[in-house]
Amino acid sequence: MFPALVRFQASTSGDGAPRIAVLGPTGKFSELLGASAGQRQVAKTSGKFYAVLFDLSGEAGTHTIRLGSNPLTVATDTEPGNNTSNGAIACALPCFVELAQLTTETDVDWLKFTTGAMDNGKKVRVRTLPGDDQTDTIVEAFGANGTTSLAGPSSDGGYHENFLFPTAVSASTPYTVKIAASPEWSDDTQTRYDALIYLE
């Protein structure tokens, strides 16, 4: 079922430090999607990922790759979405917001979700993806009131964010996510993005 959140995890029985290079459907390193021990990728449709296991530590060990996937709930950006009480987009986790848009550098998109009964102690991961290659975003997560931060905002280290909020969530509790233009926003032609929200 698509879209899906695909999980890649490398582990070792020894002292090594295995990593997985995840490649797109051509299998070329020019389509490198990520290189780390654990990562998540979005599969919008049926197709292929290539996973290349590597270890540059020089240590011996038996390495293992584990793969898994979960269907994503798709949410649609609606306007206005500029505050937590009027226009916040409801989504069930894991959530994929496709073809969202920050129409101006002052536009803000809000999403809301409720954690499950078994989610106590987990943390919220929010990623923004192109869309447009240079849509410059920043993300923040809050309690249901939209003011109690989960210790964000994101670091704004590039055009697209990939931020794990350090404050753990409680079970069966509503939360909100704010996606806004970065203070470094510089191009009004680069406005579209996708967003991914899930718990770890």
C-alpha positions as CSV (number, residue, x, y, z in Angstrom):
1,M,0.0,0.0,0.0
2,F,1.4,3.4,-1.0
3,P,2.7,5.8,0.0
4,A,4.7,3.9,2.6
5,L,7.4,4.7,5.1
6,V,10.3,2.3,4.5
7,R,12.7,1.6,7.4
8,F,16.4,0.6,7.0
9,Q,18.4,-0.4,10.0
10,A,22.0,-1.7,10.2
11,S,23.4,-3.6,13.2
12,T,26.5,-5.6,14.0
13,S,27.6,-8.4,16.4
14,G,31.1,-7.0,16.6
15,D,32.9,-3.7,17.0
16,G,32.2,-2.3,13.6
17,A,30.1,0.7,12.6
18,P,27.9,-0.4,9.7
19,R,26.0,2.1,7.6
20,I,23.5,1.7,4.7
21,A,23.7,3.7,1.6
22,V,20.1,3.9,0.2
23,L,19.9,4.5,-3.5
24,G,17.0,5.4,-5.8
25,P,15.5,3.1,-8.5
26,T,18.5,3.3,-10.9
27,G,20.9,2.0,-8.3
28,K,23.3,4.9,-9.0
29,F,25.1,6.7,-6.3
30,S,24.2,10.0,-8.0
31,E,20.7,9.2,-6.6
32,L,21.9,8.7,-3.1
33,L,19.0,9.2,-0.7
34,G,20.8,8.8,2.6
35,A,23.8,7.1,4.3
36,S,23.4,6.2,7.9
37,A,22.9,3.2,10.3
38,G,19.1,3.9,10.5
39,Q,17.0,5.8,8.2
40,R,13.5,6.2,6.8
41,Q,12.5,6.9,3.2
42,V,9.2,7.6,1.5
43,A,8.0,5.2,-1.3
44,K,5.3,7.1,-3.1
45,T,4.6,4.3,-5.5
46,S,5.7,0.8,-6.2
47,G,9.3,0.6,-7.2
48,K,12.9,-0.1,-6.0
49,F,15.3,1.0,-3.4
50,Y,18.9,-0.3,-3.4
51,A,20.6,-0.7,0.0
52,V,24.4,-1.0,0.1
53,L,25.9,-2.0,3.4
54,F,29.3,-0.6,4.2
55,D,31.6,-0.2,7.2
56,L,34.6,2.2,7.2
57,S,35.6,1.5,10.8
58,G,38.1,-1.3,9.9
59,E,36.6,-3.5,12.7
60,A,35.4,-7.1,12.3
61,G,31.8,-8.2,12.9
62,T,28.8,-9.8,11.4
63,H,26.5,-7.1,10.0
64,T,22.7,-7.3,9.5
65,I,20.3,-5.1,7.6
66,R,16.6,-5.0,8.7
67,L,13.9,-3.6,6.5
68,G,10.3,-2.8,7.1
69,S,7.5,-0.6,6.0
70,N,4.3,1.1,7.2
71,P,1.5,2.6,5.1
72,L,1.4,6.4,5.4
73,T,-1.7,8.4,6.0
74,V,-1.9,11.1,3.4
75,A,-3.0,14.6,4.4
76,T,-3.7,17.5,2.1
77,D,-2.6,21.1,2.7
78,T,-5.6,23.4,3.0
79,E,-5.6,27.2,3.4
80,P,-5.9,29.0,5.7
81,G,-3.7,26.9,8.0
82,N,-2.2,29.7,9.9
83,N,-3.2,28.9,13.5
84,T,-3.9,25.9,15.6
85,S,-7.6,26.4,15.9
86,N,-8.6,27.3,12.4
87,G,-7.4,25.3,9.5
88,A,-4.9,22.9,11.2
89,I,-4.6,19.8,9.0
90,A,-5.6,16.6,10.9
91,C,-3.4,13.6,10.2
92,A,-2.9,10.1,11.7
93,L,0.6,9.0,12.2
94,P,2.7,8.1,10.4
95,C,1.6,11.1,8.3
96,F,2.6,12.3,4.8
97,V,1.6,15.7,3.7
98,E,1.9,15.9,-0.1
99,L,2.2,19.0,-2.3
100,A,1.9,21.5,0.5
101,Q,2.8,25.1,-0.1
102,L,4.0,28.1,1.8
103,T,2.5,30.8,-0.5
104,T,4.6,33.6,1.0
105,E,7.5,33.9,3.5
106,T,4.9,34.7,6.2
107,D,2.6,31.7,5.5
108,V,2.5,29.0,8.2
109,D,1.0,25.5,7.9
110,W,-0.2,23.7,11.0
111,L,-0.9,20.0,11.4
112,K,-2.5,18.1,14.4
113,F,-2.4,14.5,15.5
114,T,-3.1,12.5,18.6
115,T,-0.7,9.9,19.9
116,G,-1.8,6.3,20.4
117,A,-2.3,4.4,23.7
118,M,1.2,2.8,23.4
119,D,3.2,5.9,22.4
120,N,4.2,7.2,25.8
121,G,7.9,8.1,25.8
122,K,8.3,8.2,22.1
123,K,9.6,11.3,20.2
124,V,8.3,13.2,17.2
125,R,10.3,13.3,14.0
126,V,9.3,15.9,11.4
127,R,10.9,16.0,8.0
128,T,10.3,18.4,5.1
129,L,11.1,17.2,1.6
130,P,11.0,18.7,-1.9
131,G,8.4,19.9,-3.5
132,D,10.6,22.5,-4.9
133,D,14.3,21.8,-4.3
134,Q,14.9,25.1,-2.4
135,T,11.8,25.5,-0.4
136,D,13.4,26.7,2.9
137,T,11.5,25.5,5.9
138,I,11.7,25.4,9.7
139,V,9.6,23.1,11.9
140,E,8.3,23.2,15.4
141,A,6.1,20.9,17.5
142,F,3.9,21.8,20.4
143,G,1.3,20.5,22.8
144,A,-2.3,20.8,21.8
145,N,-2.4,24.5,22.9
146,G,0.1,25.4,20.2
147,T,2.4,27.2,22.7
148,T,4.1,24.5,24.8
149,S,7.1,23.6,22.7
150,L,8.6,20.1,22.5
151,A,12.1,21.8,22.7
152,G,12.3,23.0,19.1
153,P,12.4,24.6,16.7
154,S,14.5,22.7,14.2
155,S,18.1,23.7,13.5
156,D,17.4,25.2,10.1
157,G,20.6,23.7,8.8
158,G,19.5,23.4,5.2
159,Y,16.6,23.9,2.9
160,H,14.8,20.8,4.2
161,E,14.4,19.9,7.8
162,N,14.9,16.5,9.5
163,F,14.4,17.1,13.2
164,L,13.8,14.7,16.1
165,F,12.2,16.7,18.9
166,P,14.0,15.9,22.2
167,T,10.9,16.1,24.5
168,A,9.0,12.8,24.7
169,V,5.3,12.6,24.1
170,S,2.6,11.2,26.3
171,A,0.1,8.5,25.2
172,S,-3.3,9.4,23.8
173,T,-2.5,13.1,23.8
174,P,-3.0,15.7,21.0
175,Y,-0.1,17.6,19.5
176,T,0.5,20.2,16.8
177,V,3.3,20.7,14.3
178,K,4.1,24.1,12.7
179,I,5.8,24.4,9.4
180,A,7.0,27.8,8.4
181,A,9.4,29.6,6.1
182,S,12.9,29.8,7.3
183,P,14.3,33.2,8.4
184,E,16.7,32.5,5.5
185,W,13.9,32.3,2.9
186,S,15.1,34.0,-0.2
187,D,13.2,32.7,-3.3
188,D,9.4,33.2,-3.7
189,T,9.4,30.8,-6.6
190,Q,10.5,27.9,-4.3
191,T,7.3,27.3,-2.2
192,R,6.2,23.7,-2.4
193,Y,7.2,20.9,0.0
194,D,6.1,17.5,1.3
195,A,6.2,16.7,5.0
196,L,6.6,13.5,7.0
197,I,5.7,13.1,10.6
198,Y,6.2,10.0,12.7
199,L,7.2,8.8,16.1
200,E,10.5,7.0,17.1
